[in-house]
């Protein structure tokens, strides 16, 4: 079994880690933030499976639209949760470390990605 190189190890999940990667930094969620987001995504996944069952059962369009709107709203809440966690994990931490400009640019890029995709 091949050994992993030290630089390829998965980071510890209990710490907010930033590692250089070109001009940007990688930011990881805390274990608590990761669990909360995972739980929210699991609920969304379950809700979406229920919508698929409704489709297979030939439910009416209005019911499907209402349920899909609920899924979309839940996904928007998950995105918001992730952005808030990003601000707590990176932006505030970087501001303390005098990396304000880079942190704000990272937030701008993250928001641009989210806004482009919605």
Buried (B, 14 or more C-beta within 10 A) or exposed (E): EEEEEEEEEEEEBEEBBBEEEEEEBEBBBBEEBEEBBEEBBEEBEEBBEEBEEBEEEEEEEEEBEEBBEBBEEBBEEBBEBBBEBBBBBBBEBBEEEEBEEBBEEBBEEBEEEBEEEE
